Every structure is written in structure tokens, then in C-alpha cells.
Amino acid sequence: MKLAKLSLAAIVVAGLASSSFAADTLADAFKNGKVNGELKAYYVTHDADNTDRTDILTTGIMLNYKTAPLYGFIFNATFQGSASPFLSNDDKAYYTTNDGIYSSGAVLSEAYIAYNAGKTTAMVGRMFLDTPLVSGSGSRVIKEAFEGAAVINTDLPNTTLIAGYVQKFQSRTDGAGNVGEFTKNFSTNSSVNVDLDNGGYTFAAINKSITGLTLTAAYAYADAFYNDIVGTAAEVNGVVHIGYVEALYEGKVGEVGFILGAQDYYNKFNDSTTADDTMNVYAFKAGVSFKGINGTVAYSQTSDDVTASGAVISGLGNGADLLYTDPVIGMPGYNRDTTSYLIDLNYDVTAAANVGARYVLAELATRDEDYTAIYGSYKFDAALKGFSLGAQYETKGKDADGNDLWVKANYKF
């Protein structure tokens, strides 16, 4: 299941708090900086409505450089590059506007300065964000990024507070076969694009005061949104307010682990074109684990409200997608008047290998869709340490048709 990893707070705070590598001069800060990177190769096949598509292979590279801390400051930069060779001209039109996998070119995704004072870290510039309602997806070769500012504070016991402002967004692609550039147009989970004329804001609080229990509350605000679902993509002059709450409890009795979760997304649209301008989706999940065998069941329900979007917006960026009932690849559960059910069973073969299967039934307002998937991953060690392989195969049924195969190879160095 998808979890809020909060890597922004974890990585930045941990990195700045380490004084053992701190520099005394600006020259030392750059000399003692660290370089790391990742090589990627993703292979995708897609078959929808009995229309076969040519397989696509996309390769990519990510290079990161971070200076050593100097008086609490660091500079961090990340470059991403991608190419999709061998794609036939017949299928370029499809992959240009679908799947977010076809891209060619390079982009400087991160270029920010961070400053740490006590238990507070502030960041300004281009950056990868991973908060509950503003989060860039890393499921494709090119990872989404944001331009703006963020502040993370951990002064309160067992509590992380996050505040952020974003003014531009770098998508996976530009919709024309190139790597995405930084623009004011933000992608979301529900094919609704948000045009941030005046920027967007988010606030989040994560509390772990009770052993095993994680409480999350988050809010995001976006100005001047328009929508691609209703057909015209005409701009709706207004704002969208997004709220999210979650209670997640993880425990263990003997050798049996268990997890219980409840979540709710809430949208309010000001100046909407419809009479009812609110929408929400709530979900519950329960899971057990025993000696590497993990099982989860989940349920979600979207309200039957008609808004300009036609679906609940789960946040800014495709990574803001935490719904318990998501299939492995698809995401039907945010659509209005939709009831979804999930069953997932997976097995940790070893600490490095996992295989699983998932079934999702989505009962939409006018049709039913089901998704059946198998997936697996393996992390190599020894001479191939840093190299990992993953595969996902998902097929759609009932009133939907099609299947997808994703094979991902990553090497981190």
C-alpha cells in the first residue's frame, strides 16, 4: 500500500543534523560535498480496448550533488535526463499524451538552498517534495518536482510540522514527447490540471505520540483551476481547498502483525460551476502479517456530489495519491459516486524479494471496473548492490478492457 513517507523531512533534517561532515569554509563545503545518482530503464506495454500498442523502452539518469553543511546551510542540485529510443512513429501519438513514459531531454529538477536552525529546516528553490497533499510522483523515469519553499519543524515531541508554498511544477513530460519543464500548470491524480496563477499552499502535521499510532492532518489551497475531465478544459475561475486526515495503527501480537487505518479526503470548490461544490472520499483498511505473508483488505466510498472536477482531487502532483483502494497501476477510486474494494496478498520471499497479487473492484456511477494484478521486486546484493528489478502486470475487466505491463530496472550509486 502507498504510505506517506515524508522523505523531505527525514532526508533534509537528517542530512543537516549531521555535524561530522560540516565544513569550515565555503570551499570546503563544495569539496566535501557528495555525489550520487541512479540509472533507470523502464519497459512498458499497453493494450486498451483491443488496440495493441508498440512496446516502449525509456531510459534515464539522475545525478545529485549536495554540499557539506556550512553554518547550517547546504546547497542541493539534481539533474534528470531521459530518452525513449526505438519507439515507432505510429505509436508516438499515443505515448506522447498517455502514461507519462515517453520523454526526451533533460531538466534541472532540484536547485535549492536549505538552512537548519535547531529542529527547524527551511528550503527555497526547486525541490522534490513528498508531503501528504503536495508530492511529486517517482513512478516514471522522470520524477516530478516543484519550485517554491518549505519549512519543517520537529520541536514538538513526536510531531512533524510542515508548511510549503509552490509556484511552479515540473511534470514527467511536456505532453509533446519531451521532459517536463517548470510551469504554473500542476498535474493531479484525477486528470484535473490546476493552474496556479497565485501559487499554492500546504500545511501538514504528523503525530506519533501514541505507540503504533500515526495521526496525519493536512491542508492545501490552489488558485484558479481548470479541468480536463468535462471535455472543454475551459478555465473555472476559483479555488480548490483540499483537506486530508488519517489515523493509522500498527501493532503486533506475538508473531502476528496487524494494521488498521482510516482516511478521508475533502474538496471544496469556491466559484464552482455547480450547485453542490464539495466532494469527499473516505476509506478504511485492515491488514495482517505473519512470517513474511501480508494480507490487506480495504474499502472506499466517494460522495455522489457533482462538481466541476468530477472527481476528488487528492493534492498537487501525481504523488499525492494515498487512497487505500488504489490498484497497482490504475486509480478509479477518486471518481464521483464510486465504491471500491481491495484485496491484496503478498509474500516477502526474502528480505530482498517480494511477490504479490491484488484485486480491486470499482463500482462507478455508470459502470463497474475491476483490476487484477500481479507484481514482484528484487534488490540485489554483493557485486550488484544498488541494483533492483520490479515488474507489474495489471488487467482490467467487467465494463473496462485492457492490460498493462511495467518492468523497471534501477541502479543507485
N, C-alpha and C positions, 0 to 999 in steps of 0.2 A: 504494500500500500504506500501511497505517497505520504510523506511526512514533512512538516516544516523543519528544515534542517538548520535554519538560521546561521548559515555559514558565514554571512557577513560579520556578525558579531563574534562568532567563535574564532575565525581566522584573523581578523584585524586586531581584536583585543589581545589574543594570544601572541601575535607577532610583535606588537608594540610593547607588551609587558615584559618581553624577554630582554633583559639588560645585558646579558652575557656577550651579545654581538653589537652592542651600541658603539657608535663611532664618536671620536672627539673632534673631528674636523669634517668639513663638507667633502673634501677629497676622500677621506677615509669612508664616509658614508657610501660613496659610489664605488670605491674599490672593494669594500666588504659586502657589497650587495650580492643577491642570489639570483641565479637564472634557472628557470625550469620550463618545461614545455610538454607538449602532447602531440603525437601523430595519430591521425584518425583515418579510417577507411570504412564507409558505410555503403552497404549494398541493399537496394530496395526493389521489390517487385510489387505491382499494384494491379488488381483486376477488379473493376467495378461494373456492375450491370452487364456482365458478359463481354466486356470490352477489354481485351488484353493490351497491356502496356509494355513497352520495351523496358527491360531491366535498366536500372540506373546505378552507377557507382560514383560516389562523391568522396574525394579525398581532402584532407585538411591538415593544417598545422596550427598550433597555438604556442606562442612564446611569451614568457612572463619574466619581467625583471623587477626586483624590489630592493631598494637601498636598505642599508643598515640604519637603525634609528639614530637620529641626531637631535638631541634636546627634545625628544618626544615626537619629532617629525619623521615621516618616511615618504618616499615617492614610489608609486607603483604604476607599471605600464604593462599592458598585454596586447599583443598583436595577433590577429587571426587571419588565416588565408585559406582559400578553398578553390577546388576545381572539380568539374564534372565531365571527365573525358568519355568518349565513346557513345554519347547519347545521340540517337538518330534524330534527324530534323523532324520526322513525323511525330515524335513524342515530346519535343521541346515545348510545344504549346501547352501540353498538359502539365508537365512538371514545372513550368515557369510559374504557374498560378496555384499549384496544389502541392501539398506535402512539405513544402519548405526545405526540400532537399537539394534542389538544383540551384547552384550558385557558383560564380566565378569571380575571383578578385580577392581583395584584402581590405582590412579595416583595423584601425587602432581602437580597440574596444574599451581599453582601460587606460586612463592617464589621470591619476588623482593624487592629491596630497592628503595625508592623514596626520592628525595630531592627537596624541594621547596625554591626558592630564588626570592622574589618579585612576578612577574607574570609568572615565568618560572618553570616548573616541569620536572625533569629528572627521568627516571625509568630504572633499569637494572635488568635482571633476567628472570624468567618465568612469563608470564602475559596473561590475556585476553586482546585482542586488538579489537577495534571497530572503524576503520578508513575507509574511502571510498574504498580503494583498498587492505588493509590488515585487515581482520576481521574474527574472529572465529565464526562459527555458534553455536547458542544455541537452535536449533530446535529439537535436540535429547536429551536423558537423559544425555549423556556426552557432555560437551561443549568443543569446540576446543580452543587450547591455543598456544602461541608462546614463543620462547626463544630468547631474544635479548635485545634491548634498544630502548627507545622512549623519545622524548623531546616535550613538549607542551608549547607554549608561547602565551600570550594574551595581550602583551604590546600595540599593535596597536589597536586603537578604533574599537570595534565591529568586531574584527578579531581574529580567532584562527589559529595558525600555528602549524603544526605537522611534525616532522621528525622521521623516525624509521628505525631500522636495525633488521632483523630477520635471525637467522641461523638455527633454528630447529622449528618443528611444531608437535603438539600433536593432532592427529585426533580423531574422535569419537571412532573408533575401529581400531585394527591392521589387519583386514581382516581375522582373524582366530578365531573370537569369543571372543577376549579379549579387554579390554580397550586399547585405543591407547597410544603408547609411544612417546617420543620426538625423532624424526628422521629428516634427511635432506630432506625427501620426503614430499612435500606440496600438499594437495588436492586443487582443484579449482572447480568452478561451472560447467565446461564443460567436466568433466571426463578426463581432461588433468592433469597429475601429473607433478609437477615441482621439479626437483632435484637440490637443491641449494648447489652446491659444494663450492661456494664462498659467500654465503649469498644473501639476497635480501634487497632492499632499497625502502623506500616510503617517499613521501613528499606530504603534503596537505595544502590547505588554504581555510578557510571558512569565508566569509564576510557577515555581516548583517547591513551594513551602511545605506541602504535604508529601511525604514519601510516596513515590509512584504516581502521583497525580500532577499533570501538566495542564494549567489553565491558560488559554490564549484569548485575547481580545484585540481586535484591530479595526481600523477605520481608514478609508481612502476617499478622496474627493477629486473629481475630474471635471473640467470645464469644457463646454462646447463639444458634445459628442455627436457623431453621426453613425448611421448603421447600414450594414450591407445585407442584412437578412431580408428586409421587407421589399427589396428589389430595386429601389431607385437610388439608394445611397445618398439621398438628399439630406442636407445638414439639418439637424434639430438643434436649435439654439437653446441650450440649457445646461444643466449639470447633472452628474450622477453621483450619489452618495452610496458607498459600499461599506457594509459592516460585516464582521465575521467574529464568531465566538466558538470556542471548542473546549470540551473537557475530555481529557484522555487519561485513563488509569491503566497502569501496567503493574502486574503483581505476579507472585509465584507461590504455589503451594507444593512443597516437596520438589519433585522434578517436573511438575506441570506449570507452565507459564500461562498467563491469560491477559487479555487486553479488552477494555471496554471504552467506547468512545461515542461522543455525541457532538454534532456540529450544526451550525446554521449560518447561511449567507443571507444578507438582506440588502436589497437595492431600493433606492428611492430616486425617482427621476423628477426634477423640477422642470417646469415648462414642457412637459411631455405632450405628445400629440394625442394621448388617450385620456379617457376619464379616470381610469384607475392607474396611478403612476407608481405603484410599489410592486415588488416581487421578491419571493424568497424561496430557498430550498433548505430543508433540514435533513439530516441523515444520522443513522446510528450504525455502530458496528460492534461485533464481538469476535474474539479470536482466542484460540488455544494453541499451545505448542508443547511438544513432548519429544525429547531426544532427536531434534532436528526436523520433526514433522510439524508443519504450521498450517492451521486452518482458520479461515476468516469468512464470516457471513456479514452482509451489510444491506441496508435498506435506505432509500432516499425518496423524498417527495417534493416536487416543485409546485408552487401555488398556481392556481388557474387564473392568474391576472394577465390582462392584455396590456403590454407596454410597447413603447416604440422599438425596443430591442428584440422582443420575442423570446428572450432567454435571460437567465440570471448571469450577470457579469461578475466573475469571481475575482477580478482585480486587473491591474495593468501588467501586461506581459503574459506570455503563454505559460510561464512557470507558476503563476498564481492559480493553481489548479489542484486543490486538495480534497475534492469530493470523494467520499469513501467508495462510491459505486462506479468509479471510472473503469471501463475496460482497459486492457493493456495498451491499445493504440487509440481507439475511438473515445468520444466523450459526449454521449447523448443526454446525460442526466440533468444538464442545466436548462434544457428546453422547457417552456411553459407546460403546465399540466402533465408532468411526466413522473411516473412511478418506476423506480429502478430497484432491482435485486441483484446481489452479487454473491457468488460462492468462489472462494479461492483456496487451493490446496497446493502447498509447495514443500520441498524437501531439501534440507541442507545436506547434500551428499558428503561434503567435507566442509571445512572452514572456508575453502576457496571455491566450491562448486554448489550451485543451486539449480533445481529444476522445478517447474510448477505448471499448473493449469488453472484457468479462470473462466467462469461463465457469468455473463451479465445479461439480464432480461430488462429491456426498457420499454415500458408501456406509455407511448406518447399520446398526444391528444387525438391524432387521426390514424395512427399506425403503431404496430409493435415491431421492435427490432431486438435481435439477440446477437451476442458476441461470444464466440468460443475461441479461446487462445491457449497456446502452449508456449512456454518460454524457458530460457536457461541462461546461465552465465558461468564463466570460469575465470579465475585470476591465477596467472602463472607465478611461479616462484623460481628460485635459484637463478640460472643463467638468463631466464626470461622474466625476471621480476620487473613489475611495472606494466606488463602486457596482459590485456584481458580481452575476452571474447564474449559476446552476447547475441542471442537470437530470439526473435519474437515472431510468431505466426498467429494471425487472427482472421477468422472468417465470420461473415455476417449472415444472418438468416431471418426467417419469417418475412416481413414486408421489406427487408433490405437484402442486398445482394453484393457480394464481392469478398475479396480477401487481400491481406497484406502480409508480406514477409520482410522483416528487417534483420539484417546481420551486421553487427557492429564490432569493429576491431579497434582497440585503443592501446597506445603505448605511452606511458607517462615517464618522463625522465627529469 
